[in-house]
Structures are given as structure tokens and as C-alpha cells.
């Protein structure tokens, strides 16, 4: 029955892309949540390290 094969392939395709989409959304949400609240600053300034300034 070719219709059932086509339906199975179609649903497998949809399930794969839906799963990938959800995984990407969850990963982006996790990245947003886990970012540090304060921006990290440089420990030393570059002006002190450059000998010609």
C-alpha cells in the first residue's frame, strides 16, 4: 500500500523537523538563561601593556 508508506515518510519528516526545531528553541532559551548577569570586564587595560604609548 503505497499511501501508507508515503504517510509514514511524511510523518517521519515532520517529526524530525519538529524535534529539531524544539531542540534549537530549548537550546537558545538555555543560552539566554545561563548568560552572566554582569558583563565581564578586561582584567588589565591595554594602555598599560603597550610600550609605545
DSSP file (Angstrom, degrees, kcal/mol; ACC not computed):
  #  RESIDUE AA STRUCTURE BP1 BP2  ACC     N-H-->O    O-->H-N    N-H-->O    O-->H-N    TCO  KAPPA ALPHA  PHI   PSI    X-CA   Y-CA   Z-CA
    1    1 A X    >>        0   0    0      0, 0.0     4,-1.3     0, 0.0     3,-0.5   0.000 360.0 360.0 360.0 101.5    0.0    0.0    0.0
    2    2 A X  H 3>  +     0   0    0      1,-0.2     4,-2.3     2,-0.2     5,-0.2   0.792 360.0  64.0 -66.5 -27.2    2.0    3.0   -1.2
    3    3 A X  H 3> S+     0   0    0      1,-0.2     4,-2.5     2,-0.2    -1,-0.2   0.910 101.8  50.2 -64.1 -39.4   -0.2    5.5    0.5
    4    4 A X  H <> S+     0   0    0     -3,-0.5     4,-2.5     1,-0.2    -1,-0.2   0.884 109.5  51.0 -67.1 -37.1    0.8    4.2    3.9
    5    5 A X  H  X S+     0   0    0     -4,-1.3     4,-2.5     2,-0.2    -1,-0.2   0.917 111.3  48.2 -63.9 -42.4    4.4    4.4    3.0
    6    6 A X  H  X S+     0   0    0     -4,-2.3     4,-2.6     2,-0.2    -2,-0.2   0.914 112.4  48.3 -64.7 -42.8    4.0    8.0    1.9
    7    7 A X  H  X S+     0   0    0     -4,-2.5     4,-2.8     2,-0.2     5,-0.2   0.914 111.6  50.3 -63.9 -42.8    2.2    8.9    5.0
    8    8 A X  H  X S+     0   0    0     -4,-2.5     4,-2.2     2,-0.2    -2,-0.2   0.930 112.4  46.2 -62.0 -45.7    4.8    7.2    7.2
    9    9 A X  H  X S+     0   0    0     -4,-2.5     4,-2.4     2,-0.2    -2,-0.2   0.906 112.8  51.0 -63.1 -42.1    7.6    9.1    5.4
   10   10 A X  H  X S+     0   0    0     -4,-2.6     4,-2.6     2,-0.2    -2,-0.2   0.934 112.1  45.1 -62.6 -47.0    5.7   12.4    5.7
   11   11 A X  H  X S+     0   0    0     -4,-2.8     4,-2.7     2,-0.2    -1,-0.2   0.852 112.2  52.2 -68.4 -33.5    5.1   12.0    9.4
   12   12 A X  H  X S+     0   0    0     -4,-2.2     4,-2.3    -5,-0.2    -1,-0.2   0.916 110.5  48.7 -65.5 -42.2    8.7   10.9   10.0
   13   13 A X  H  X S+     0   0    0     -4,-2.4     4,-2.2     2,-0.2     5,-0.2   0.938 113.7  46.0 -60.7 -48.3    9.9   14.0    8.1
   14   14 A X  H  X S+     0   0    0     -4,-2.6     4,-2.7     1,-0.2     5,-0.2   0.920 112.2  50.6 -62.1 -44.0    7.6   16.3   10.1
   15   15 A X  H  X S+     0   0    0     -4,-2.7     4,-2.5     1,-0.2    -1,-0.2   0.895 109.8  51.2 -61.8 -40.6    8.5   14.7   13.4
   16   16 A X  H  X S+     0   0    0     -4,-2.3     4,-2.3     2,-0.2    -1,-0.2   0.937 113.9  42.2 -63.6 -48.0   12.2   15.1   12.6
   17   17 A X  H  X S+     0   0    0     -4,-2.2     4,-2.5     2,-0.2    -2,-0.2   0.878 114.2  51.6 -69.7 -36.4   11.9   18.8   11.8
   18   18 A X  H  X S+     0   0    0     -4,-2.7     4,-2.6    -5,-0.2    -2,-0.2   0.921 111.3  47.8 -64.1 -42.9    9.6   19.5   14.7
   19   19 A X  H  X S+     0   0    0     -4,-2.5     4,-2.5    -5,-0.2    -2,-0.2   0.912 112.6  48.6 -63.9 -43.0   12.1   17.8   17.1
   20   20 A X  H  X S+     0   0    0     -4,-2.3     4,-2.3     2,-0.2    -2,-0.2   0.912 111.5  50.0 -63.0 -42.6   15.0   19.7   15.6
   21   21 A X  H  X S+     0   0    0     -4,-2.5     4,-2.4     2,-0.2    -2,-0.2   0.930 112.3  46.7 -61.7 -47.0   13.0   23.0   15.9
   22   22 A X  H  X S+     0   0    0     -4,-2.6     4,-2.7     1,-0.2     5,-0.2   0.906 111.1  52.6 -63.0 -42.0   12.1   22.3   19.6
   23   23 A X  H  X S+     0   0    0     -4,-2.5     4,-2.2     1,-0.2    -1,-0.2   0.907 110.6  47.2 -60.8 -42.6   15.7   21.3   20.4
   24   24 A X  H  X S+     0   0    0     -4,-2.3     4,-2.5     2,-0.2    -2,-0.2   0.908 112.2  49.8 -66.8 -41.9   17.0   24.6   18.9
   25   25 A X  H  X S+     0   0    0     -4,-2.4     4,-2.3     1,-0.2    -2,-0.2   0.923 112.3  47.3 -63.4 -43.4   14.4   26.7   20.8
   26   26 A X  H  X S+     0   0    0     -4,-2.7     4,-2.4     2,-0.2    -1,-0.2   0.892 111.6  51.3 -65.0 -38.8   15.3   25.0   24.1
   27   27 A X  H  X S+     0   0    0     -4,-2.2     4,-2.2    -5,-0.2    -2,-0.2   0.917 110.9  47.6 -65.1 -42.9   19.0   25.4   23.4
   28   28 A X  H  X S+     0   0    0     -4,-2.5     4,-2.2     2,-0.2    -2,-0.2   0.895 111.7  50.6 -65.4 -39.2   18.5   29.2   22.7
   29   29 A X  H  X S+     0   0    0     -4,-2.3     4,-2.3     1,-0.2    -2,-0.2   0.912 110.2  50.0 -63.3 -41.8   16.4   29.5   25.8
   30   30 A X  H  X S+     0   0    0     -4,-2.4     4,-2.4     1,-0.2    -2,-0.2   0.887 109.5  51.3 -64.5 -38.9   19.0   27.8   27.9
   31   31 A X  H  X S+     0   0    0     -4,-2.2     4,-0.6     2,-0.2    -1,-0.2   0.907 110.8  48.4 -63.9 -41.5   21.7   30.1   26.5
   32   32 A X  H >< S+     0   0    0     -4,-2.2     3,-0.6     1,-0.2    -2,-0.2   0.908 114.4  45.8 -65.8 -41.6   19.6   33.2   27.4
   33   33 A X  H 3< S+     0   0    0     -4,-2.3    -2,-0.2     1,-0.2    -1,-0.2   0.878 113.3  49.2 -69.1 -37.9   19.0   31.9   30.9
   34   34 A X  H 3< S+     0   0    0     -4,-2.4    -1,-0.2    -5,-0.2    -2,-0.2   0.422  81.5 113.3 -88.8   2.5   22.7   30.9   31.5
   35   35 A X  S << S-     0   0    0     -3,-0.6     2,-0.0    -4,-0.6    -3,-0.0  -0.475  77.8-101.2 -71.5 146.0   24.3   34.1   30.4
   36   36 A X        -     0   0    0      1,-0.1    -1,-0.1    -2,-0.1     4,-0.1  -0.343  20.2-135.6 -67.4 148.4   26.0   36.0   33.2
   37   37 A X  S    S+     0   0    0     -3,-0.1     2,-0.4     2,-0.1    -1,-0.1   0.884  89.9  51.5 -72.8 -38.5   24.1   39.0   34.6
   38   38 A X  S    S-     0   0    0      3,-0.0     2,-0.2     1,-0.0    -2,-0.1  -0.820  91.6-117.2-100.6 137.8   27.2   41.3   34.6
   39   39 A X        -     0   0    0     -2,-0.4     2,-0.3     1,-0.1    -2,-0.1  -0.512  34.3-113.7 -70.0 139.6   29.3   41.8   31.5
   40   40 A X        -     0   0    0     -2,-0.2     2,-0.2    -4,-0.1    -1,-0.1  -0.562  31.3-150.2 -75.9 133.9   32.9   40.6   32.1
   41   41 A X        -     0   0    0     -2,-0.3     2,-0.1     1,-0.1    -1,-0.0  -0.663  26.6 -93.2-101.2 158.6   35.4   43.4   32.0
   42   42 A X        -     0   0    0     -2,-0.2    -1,-0.1     1,-0.1     3,-0.1  -0.466  28.1-138.8 -69.1 141.8   39.0   43.1   31.0
   43   43 A X  S    S+     0   0    0     -2,-0.1     2,-0.4     1,-0.1    -1,-0.1   0.893  85.7  23.2 -71.6 -39.1   41.3   42.4   33.9
   44   44 A X  S    S-     0   0    0     -3,-0.0     2,-0.2     3,-0.0    -1,-0.1  -0.944  84.1-117.4-126.6 149.5   44.0   44.8   32.7
   45   45 A X        -     0   0    0     -2,-0.4     4,-0.5     1,-0.1     3,-0.4  -0.554  16.8-131.5 -83.6 152.1   43.8   47.7   30.4
   46   46 A X  S >> S+     0   0    0      1,-0.2     4,-1.2    -2,-0.2     3,-0.6   0.734  99.1  72.0 -74.8 -22.4   45.7   47.7   27.1
   47   47 A X  T 34 S+     0   0    0      1,-0.2     3,-0.3     2,-0.2    -1,-0.2   0.883  97.2  49.5 -61.9 -37.9   47.2   51.1   27.7
   48   48 A X  T 34 S+     0   0    0     -3,-0.4    -1,-0.2     1,-0.2    -2,-0.2   0.727 110.3  51.1 -74.1 -20.7   49.5   49.8   30.4
   49   49 A X  T <4 S+     0   0    0     -3,-0.6     2,-0.6    -4,-0.5    -1,-0.2   0.663  88.4  87.4 -92.5 -17.0   50.7   47.0   28.3
   50   50 A X    ><  -     0   0    0     -4,-1.2     3,-1.0    -3,-0.3    -4,-0.0  -0.741  60.6-160.2 -88.7 120.4   51.7   48.9   25.2
   51   51 A X  T 3  S+     0   0    0     -2,-0.6    -1,-0.1     1,-0.2    -4,-0.0   0.753  84.8  58.8 -73.0 -22.5   55.3   50.2   25.4
   52   52 A X  T 3         0   0    0      1,-0.2    -1,-0.2     0, 0.0    -2,-0.0   0.387 360.0 360.0 -91.1   5.9   54.9   52.9   22.8
   53   53 A X    <         0   0    0     -3,-1.0    -1,-0.2    -6,-0.2    -2,-0.1   0.434 360.0 360.0-105.6 360.0   52.1   54.8   24.4
